[in-house]
Amino acid sequence: MSDSVKRVSVGFHAAPPLGLRLTDAALADLQAGLGKADWLEVEAEDASVTLNLSQVLYVRVEKDDQRVGFGLAG
């Protein structure tokens, strides 16, 4: 069974947010590393990203996929 993919924004001290699409496992690794002054390599859906966790201010996780269009009552 494969992990679901979530849209994640990672905010830094002096840079615009980094948008990633992470599996549940990759997101859990990222969240577990927060607060540590370490580097972490994260496997995103389309790239491998190495993050300096000491520079991360926030991690925003989208709850649902965004929908665009008319008549998409939920």
N, C-alpha and C positions, 0 to 999 in steps of 0.2 A: 504494500500500500504506500503510495507516495504522499509526501507532505503537501499541504496546500501552500499557495504562494500569496504573500501579503505585500502591499505597498507600504514602504517604510521611508520616512525622512529622518536623516541624521543631521542635527544642528551642531555647529562648531562655534568657537569663540570669534574668529575673524574671517569667516568665509560663509558663502551662501549654503543653504541646506543641500545635502546630497540625497537624491532620490534613488532608492533601490527596490528591487522586487526580491524578497527573501522567502525561503521556505520556513516552516515553523521551527525546524531544527537550527537553521542558521540564525534566526531571530533569537532563539533561546540562548545560543552561544554568545551573541552580541549583548543581550541583556545580562547574562551572567558575568561578563567581563567589565561592565560599567562600574566606575568608581575605582578601578585599578589603573595604575600608571603604566600600562602595558600596550603593546601593539597587538592587534588581532587581525588575522586574515579571514575575511568573510566571503563565502561563495554566493554571489548574487545570481539571478537567473541568466544574465548575459555577460557577467564579468566577475573577476576576482578582485576584491578591494581590500587593501590593508589600511586599517584605521588606527590612529593614535587615540586610544581611549581616554587619555588624560585631557584631551581637547574637546571631548563630546559634551555639549550642554544639554541636549535632549534627544529622545528618540520618539518619533510620532508614528503610530501604527494605524493605518486606515482600517475601519471596521468592515466595510463592504466595498465591493468594486463600484467605481463611479459609473453612473448611468447618464447618457446623453441622449436627448430626443424628447419628443412630445408623447404624451399619453402613457408614461411609464409610472402609473400609480402603483404604489407598493403596498 
